[in-house]
Amino acid sequence: MAEKETKASGKALDIDQLMYELGQYRKFHLLNYCLLSAPLLLYCMYWINYVFLAADVPYRCVVPECEAANSTDYNPSWLASALPTGEQEKRCYSRAPLDNHLPCQDGAFTEELRACDHWLYASNDTIVAEFNLACQEWKRTLVGTIHNIGKLVSLPIFGYISDRWGRKWALVLSCTLVGAIGTLKAFSVSYEMYIIVEFLETVASASLVPAAYILAIELVAQDKRVHATTFMGILFVLGGLIFALLAKILPYWRTFILVVYPPSLLFLSYIYLLPESIRWLLSQNRKEEAVEIIMRAAKMNNVTLSEETMMKLKMEENIETTEAKQDLEEEKGLWIQVLHSPIIMKRLAICSWWMITCNFVYYGLAINSVSLAGDKYTNFMLVVSVELIAVISNALVLDRIGRKKTLLVAFTICGISCVALTFLPKSIPWLQILLYLIGKITITQAFYGIYMYISELFPTHARQSLLSFCSMVGRIGSIIAPQMPLMAIYIDWLPSVLSGTTALIAGVLMLTTPETLNTRLPDTISEAEQIAATPSNPTVINKETHHDVTGS
């Protein structure tokens, strides 16, 4: 990849060296990071807002012999006698009266159950009451599944836009579309319309983070990308806290949408405010535009580029057609090697399972946090805020004790915590929440670390494609995760055991792959295979520029 960038931008131009000369975190970089912060913070209002907008609310049957269909008295004195004792049954069934002429009171009802046809809701804040979804739990949880299917569809579309027309255009298009489509969701007149708009909104917004992430990490040299990743993680924590606070202040779903979605339309101004990625421009041989941004950055950062760098920037050597054809043939040959390499194919299967696990457990824990004992907004904020521990710990340990050990411990602790939740008595809610938070911290740590680890297991020319494949397969986990509340209705221990078992299997699979700390990034299939043969022989880390973790 770095080699292609060199061909496209001049024979010996070292882009990492150029980034070092421009400075790492100076005025130009800080300004762009501030610009990127805004869409990321707003994205946190969209990425999982169905946990509140489609949240369950208390409801019960309307007893026609005792009250009108539009009654507002949720707890009349005779209610306990009119409804069955089971938690789910009392929501969907009522008891028949002994005599329609008798007043509604204790003892005036039979044991015969009849299905409800009208319901009374304790709150109208979510779509459950708005679209009368009582006793149709599958419709409520389907919102989250449709949301994540939209992400799956979005990846190849906006990935192509990003590579073909640029990172900035992918970001601007995603931001403005989600603002327009998401606002339309507030005017939904039926459940079916809401579901359709939810899908379209997610298709528009799902690639906002990859586009912003690429722009962020391509601003700095390779050795600072962990810092860029940490910066993104901190923003997600902050955005999640703001999301929960806004949801608490604006509990009615239509009001929430009308407040948080329209501001995204303002990101249309980023066409003029946000510069395109220098790396991408050089890789596309658009040198004049790249040089203009480089000069602007150097002036803003008050740095002077070396004469050697200036000379290389002025070179007008384009990629020859024959060289491009040769690169294409090499890439085709490499894919044949991938398919014929048992080691690489085995890693592809294992890495796909890791991504399924991370998506399934991460989103599952976030969704179920609102059903824990206590205030659902506070619980969500707790679950989000502990991600900060995971982000900081990864920054401290990944380059010290290694990727494999860090991820192995994270998956194992997460698995044990989730399984242990099943055996906890409900009379100790604080212990339940503690284990829940431990599970969330460790799966977040695994999620953030797994992208870096996977990118180091695959060869350069196939790394982006293979990582993207793993990420797309991993969406299976996020599609299933919203159904966990539905599973709990029928088997209350199933979500926790399923999450824990999945994480433990991921930990066991971690034992079958090599450590990549201090090993050279492989450029070829044979070099990638040799990581397994000599995992303990440290070499100088390749300074190759790679932006593969953005395949998600």
FENNORMO-V574313 format. One record per helix or strand. SS is the DSSP state (helix for helix, strand for strand). FROM is the first residue (numbers start at 0). TO is the last residue. If there is no record, write none. Layout:
ss=SS from=FROM to=TO
ss=SS from=FROM to=TO
This chain:
ss=helix from=1 to=8
ss=helix from=14 to=21
ss=helix from=26 to=42
ss=helix from=49 to=52
ss=strand from=58 to=60
ss=helix from=78 to=81
ss=helix from=88 to=91
ss=strand from=92 to=96
ss=strand from=108 to=114
ss=strand from=118 to=120
ss=helix from=126 to=129
ss=helix from=136 to=164
ss=helix from=166 to=184
ss=helix from=190 to=204
ss=helix from=207 to=216
ss=helix from=221 to=248
ss=helix from=252 to=259
ss=helix from=261 to=272
ss=helix from=277 to=282
ss=helix from=286 to=300
ss=helix from=306 to=313
ss=helix from=320 to=338
ss=helix from=341 to=370
ss=helix from=375 to=384
ss=helix from=386 to=396
ss=helix from=402 to=421
ss=helix from=428 to=456
ss=helix from=459 to=480
ss=helix from=483 to=489
ss=helix from=493 to=509
ss=helix from=524 to=532
ss=helix from=548 to=550
